[in-house]
């Protein structure tokens, strides 16, 4: 069954997730909410059209192991159009046209640091450098934005942020829009850099442009002896 690619059971041993994250989040997989969440998601995949594909639900974590996280970008939920979502926030599958928010992100990168991002909207090239592209909700019904909000994903991804804040330091967090900023309130700002601005959607893009988050991130990382992110 397709849903079993994500979660074969509520047993922690059966959760398919990168090993360092599995260890960091082990208490989540034995929490009561996980049983309810996993059952709901399994049923959705078996009975409806859900994005992203099952194997990509945990892609943000699988592509960026816990010890390697250097930047966190928070999104809300996956794109709900056919073929778009690929498990990384703001990212789309290879060959898919860039959504407006991603176009605006690329525009800000160009204006900020003077490079032209590659035309592909698949941001796995950032994830492999240590950029955790995390949505608050990891799945969505086709054509129905926010349809899986409130099922329990928010609790899970809150724990992702909390464990990073508790056990790691010198990470750059980019919080775009009030939703991300509220979710990021738990972050320890004394040990990390938290950058906040408007969301890159067309509705708020005029206030997003000029935030210079990408140059600020690289300056911060370099100040702690880390390599800058190649934002192309």
RAURHU-V934431 format. One record per pair of residues at least 12 apart in sequence whose C-alpha atoms are under 8 Angstrom apart, sorted by the first residue. I is the first residue (numbers start at 1). J is the second residue. Records with the same first field share a line. If there is no record, write none. Layout:
I = J, J
This chain:
1 = 46
2 = 45, 46, 54
3 = 41, 42, 43, 45, 46, 54
4 = 42
5 = 54, 55
6 = 54, 55, 57, 58
7 = 38, 42
9 = 38
10 = 29, 30, 34, 35, 38
11 = 29, 30
12 = 26, 29, 30
15 = 29
17 = 58, 61, 62
18 = 61, 62, 65
19 = 65
20 = 65, 66, 67
21 = 61, 65, 66
24 = 66, 163
25 = 159, 160, 163
28 = 156, 159
33 = 152
34 = 152
36 = 151, 152
37 = 151, 152, 153
40 = 151
48 = 141
49 = 141, 142
50 = 139, 140, 141, 142
51 = 78, 79, 80, 82, 85, 139, 140, 141, 142
52 = 78, 84, 85, 86, 87, 139, 140
53 = 85, 86
56 = 86, 87
57 = 86, 87, 138, 139
58 = 87, 138
59 = 86, 87, 88
60 = 87, 88, 89, 127, 132, 133, 134
61 = 132, 134
63 = 124, 127, 128
64 = 127, 128, 129, 130, 131, 132
65 = 130
66 = 164
67 = 168
68 = 129, 130
69 = 130, 131, 132, 171
70 = 130, 131, 132, 170, 171, 172, 221
71 = 130, 131, 132, 171, 172, 173, 174, 217
72 = 131, 132, 133, 134, 171, 172, 173, 174
73 = 89, 131, 132, 133, 134, 173, 174, 175
74 = 89, 133, 134, 135, 136, 173, 174, 175, 176, 180
75 = 89, 90, 133, 134, 135, 136, 176, 180
76 = 89, 135, 136, 137, 179, 180
77 = 89, 135, 136, 137, 138, 139, 140, 145, 146
78 = 90, 135, 137, 138, 139, 140
79 = 140, 145
80 = 140, 141, 142, 143, 144, 145
81 = 142, 143
82 = 142
83 = 96
84 = 96
86 = 122
87 = 138
88 = 123, 124, 133, 134, 135
89 = 133, 134, 135
90 = 102, 133
91 = 121, 122, 123
92 = 121, 122, 123
93 = 121, 122
94 = 120, 121, 122
95 = 120, 121
96 = 121
97 = 121
98 = 120, 121
100 = 201, 202
101 = 200, 201, 202
102 = 121, 200
104 = 200, 201, 202, 205, 209
105 = 200
108 = 209, 210, 211, 212
109 = 212, 214, 231
111 = 210
112 = 210, 212, 213, 214, 215
113 = 214, 215
115 = 231, 232
116 = 232
117 = 231, 232
118 = 232
126 = 229, 230, 231
129 = 229, 230
134 = 157
135 = 157
136 = 153, 154, 157, 158
137 = 149, 153, 154, 157
138 = 153
158 = 183
161 = 184, 186, 187
162 = 186, 187
165 = 186, 187, 188
166 = 188
169 = 191, 192
170 = 191, 192, 193, 221, 224
171 = 191, 192, 193, 221
172 = 192, 193, 194, 195, 217, 220, 221
173 = 192, 193, 194, 195
174 = 194, 195, 196, 213
175 = 194, 195, 196, 197
176 = 196, 197, 198, 199, 200, 208
177 = 196, 197, 198, 199
178 = 198
181 = 196
193 = 217, 220
195 = 213
197 = 211
214 = 231
